[in-house]
């Protein structure tokens, strides 16, 4: 049985680290199959050598976060332990040193929670156009809205414009009941949710009535030049090539744009190419445009979301390999030379 100790400076660190009813420390014990106890100003970790060393590195990483004022959650434990397993725990300070983007209406600071999110937030700050892609739960939309509200409060822009394609209804909304706003609201709800969190419902309503904040379907961007604005295009994977080109060319003076999308959730007809996919190819290398790719490590929702993303990625890889295999078998039958199977 191997044992290592971690020195603790303040009792508050132990309280935050262990969590309510020791739930945090129990999570670490279960993950690494170790025993963790506290004795005065020391934490003792017992178990197999490798497991103990990884558990200690995870605890030390969490203490770095605690010293920066972070509250330890299941997500932070899983993220830090993931960095430890990848040998990247020396990068934890890249997360803890990230600047606060915005303060919500309830006084909660909005900060990047992963290295990928910090890169995304910094790209937004430094570039005129930022294109962020990644799976559900990586904070693409939420951090974009936080950045927009921060710029609006600082008066560096005069208005916020949020838009997304209503592809689920094919943007043919006439058959839905109500006026235009009532027709498109269900498709824009995720944007409203983020704005309500940042501004509060009452303040958001006032800003919208003054025209300082506009939430509209993508089709209503056509023909406009948008100056002094912070514009966010959400769910861009569901735009056509013409739509995303139209959107990007709406940019006026002193305007910043963020485009977000998830390549695994394209709802366009199979015969239609995603405008975002095409834009990533065409605009690569253009000065002033930054591309940030978030991955499953940046997911900050329930841990199950990451497992779901993993399962679908595995399924997609297997399906692709099966299609290539069948294609090669057909080529052999036809007397043609098979293509080499792509490696993962």
N, C-alpha and C positions, 0 to 999 in steps of 0.2 A: 504494500500500500504506500503510495507516494503522497507527500503533503507539501503544499506551498502556502505562504501567507501573504496577505495584502494589507498594508498599513493604511489606516483611516485617520484623517485629521480631525473631522468634526462628526458629532453624533447625527447631524442633519443629513450627512452623506449616507450613513447606514440606513436611516429611515426611508430616504428616497430610493436607494438601491434595493432594499428588501421589498418595499411596497406594502400595500394592505394585506395583512395576514400572510406576509412573506411570499406573495404570489410571484413577484419578479424573480426572487432567488430560487424558488421551486421550478420555475421555467428553465433557468440555467442548469439546475441540477438534473432535470429530466433530459435536457438536450445533450449534456456531456456525460451523463451517468456518473456524477460525482456527488460527494457530500459537502455541503457548505455550512459553516457555523461561524458565529461572531463571538469573540472573546475580548471584551474591552475595546481597545483601539485597533484590533486586528481581525481580519477575516481569514479563516482557515479553509482550505480546499483540499479534499482527500479523494483519491481514486487512482486510475491508471495514469502513467506519466503523460501521455499525449493528451488525454482528456483533461487532466488537471491544468496543464499548460495552456490549452485553448480556453478553458473556463476562466483562468486568471487573466488572460489577455482580454477576454470579453468584459470581465469586471473592471479592469483598468480602463478600458475604452468607455464604459458606461460612467465611470467616475470623472473622466474628462468632460463628458456631457453634463453631468451634475454640477461640476465646478463652473460651467458656463451658464448655469441657471435653467438647464433643460429638465423637464419632468420625464422620468423613465416610464415607457409604455411597452406593450408587447411588440409594437412595430419597431421601436428603437433597439430592443433586445435582439430581435431577429435580424435587423440591419447590421448591427455591430458584430454579431456572431458570424454573419455572412462575410463581412470584411475580414474577420479573423481567419475564417476557413480559406479565403482567397489570398491570404498573406498581405492584405492591404489595410490592416488596422492602424498603420501609421498615418493614414489619410483621414482619420476621424476628425481631426482639427479642421479639415476642409469643410466639414458640415457645421461644426460648432462655431466657427468663426464667421459664418455667413451673415450678411447684414439682414436686418429686418426689412421686409419689403413694404409692409403696410400694417396698420392697426385696424382690427375689425371694429364694428359698431359696439361690440361688447368688451372692447379693450384688450382683445387677445392679439399678440403679435403674430404676423404671418411670415414664416421663415422657411427657406428650403430645408427639407428633412433628409435629403440624400445628396451624394456628390453630383449625381446627374442633374438633380433639381437646381443645385447651386450653379452649375454650368449653364443651365437654361436661363436662370434669373440674370446671370451676368451677361449672357448673350443679348437678352432683351434690353438691358441697360446700355450696352455699347453699340448696338446695331440699329439701323433704320427699319429693316425687315428681319424678323426672326421666324423661322419655320421649325416648329417642334413636333416631332412624331414619336409615338410610343403607345403601349397598350393602355387599357382602361385603368384608372386608379393612380396614374403617375403624376397627377397634379398639373397637367398641361393647361387646362382651361382655368383652374382656380388661381394658379400663379400668374397667368396672363391677366386676369381680371384684377388681381391685387396690384400688379404693376401699373395697370391703367388707372386705377383709383388713386394710387400714390402720385402719379404724374398729374392727375386732375387736381388733387388737393394742393400740390405744389405750384399749380397754375402754369405749368410748362405746356399744357394743352388746354383748349377751351371746352372740349367735349369728348365723350366716349361713345364709340359706335361699336356695337356687337352684332354679328350676323352669322347665320349658318344656313346651308341649303335645306329646304324642307323636302328632302328627297323621298321620304316615306310617303308623301302625298303627291309625289311627282311635280311639286309646286303648282299643281292644278287644284286650287283650294276652294273653288266655287261651290262644290257640293257640300262643304262643311257649313254648319249654322253659324250665325253671328256676323259682325262686321269684320274687316280685315284683321284688326288686332286680335280679336277672339279666335279667328281661324288659325293664325300662325302661332299664337301663344304656347300651345302644347309642344311645339317643336323648338321653342326658344326657352323653355322652362329651366334647363340647366344653367343658362346664362343669368336668368333672373335670380336663381338660388344663390349664385356666387355674389351677385351685386347686393342682394338683401343682407348677406352675411357681412359684407364690407361696410355698407352704408346704413343699414337698417331700413325697414320697409317705408317708414314715413319720409326719411331723407331722400331715399331713392325716388319716391313718388314726386317730390318737389323738383328734383333734378330732371326727371322725365318731362314734367309739365313745362319747365323752362326751356326744354330742348337741349339741355346739357348732356343728357344720356339718351341714346337711341338704340333700341333693340328691334331689328327688322330682318326679314328674310333676304337672302342674297340677291334675289331678283330686283329688289328695290335699290340696289347700289348703282345700277346702270345709268350712265349719262351724267354722273355727278363728279365733281372735283372736291376732294375733302381736305381742307386746310386746317392747321392747328388742331389736329384730332389724334386720338389714340384708337386705332381700329383693330378689332379682333375677329378673325374668321375662324369659327369653330367647326369641327367635323368636316374639314376640307377634303378628306378622302372621298367624299360624296359629291364633289364638284366635277363638272366636265372640264375639258381643256379650255373651252371658250369662257366658262364662268370664272375660273381662277385667273385667267389672263385679264378678264374684265375687272375683277376685283383689284388685282395688283396695280393696274393702271389708273385706279381712282386716286392714287396718292397725290396730295398737294404739298404745299410748303409747310414745314414744321409739323410733319405728320409721322407717326410711328405705327407700324403694322406688325401683328403677330398672327401667324397661320398655324393652326393645330390640327392634328389628324392621327388616326389609328389605321394603319394599313391592313389590319386583320378584320376591320369592320366596314368594308366597302359594300354599300347597298345598291350600287348602280347595276343596271343590267349587265350580264356577262359579256355582251358584245361591245360595251362602252368602256373606254380607258379612263381611269381616274385622273382628274386634272392635277391632283397633288403628286401622283406618281410621275407624271410627265414633267411637272414643274421642278421636281427634285433633280431630274436629269438635265433639263435645259438651263436652270439657273445656278448650277454648281459652279463656283468660282467667280460669280458676279460680286464685285466689291459692294459692301454695304448690306449684303444678305448673309445671314448666319443660319446654319442648319444644326439642330441639336436632336440627337436620337436618344430617347429615354428607353429603358428596358425593364424587365420584371423586377430587378433589384430596386427600382425607383417607385414601386407600387406602395402606396401608403394607406390603402384601404385594408379591409379584413384580410388576414393571411390566406384565407381560402381563395381570394381573387388571384393571388400569385399561382396557386396550384391549378386553378382553372386555366389561366394563361399557359402554364406549362403543358397541361393536358392537350390543349388545342394546338400548340406548337408541335408537339410530338405527333399528333394525328395528321397535321398538314405535311410534315416531313415524310411520314409513312405513305400517305396518299400520293405525294409527288414521286417517291421512289417506285411505288407500284405502277404509276402511269408510265414512267420511263422504262420500266421492265417490260410492260406490255407492248410499248412502242418498239422496243428492240426485238422482242419476239416476233412481231409482225414484219419487221425489216428482214429478219433471218428467213422467215417463210417466203418473203418476196425475193430472196437472193441478194439483198442489199447488205452493206456493211453496217453493223449496229454502232450507235453512238456510245461513247464512254459515259457511264453513270456518274452523275455529279456527287461529290463527297459533301457531307454535312459540314 
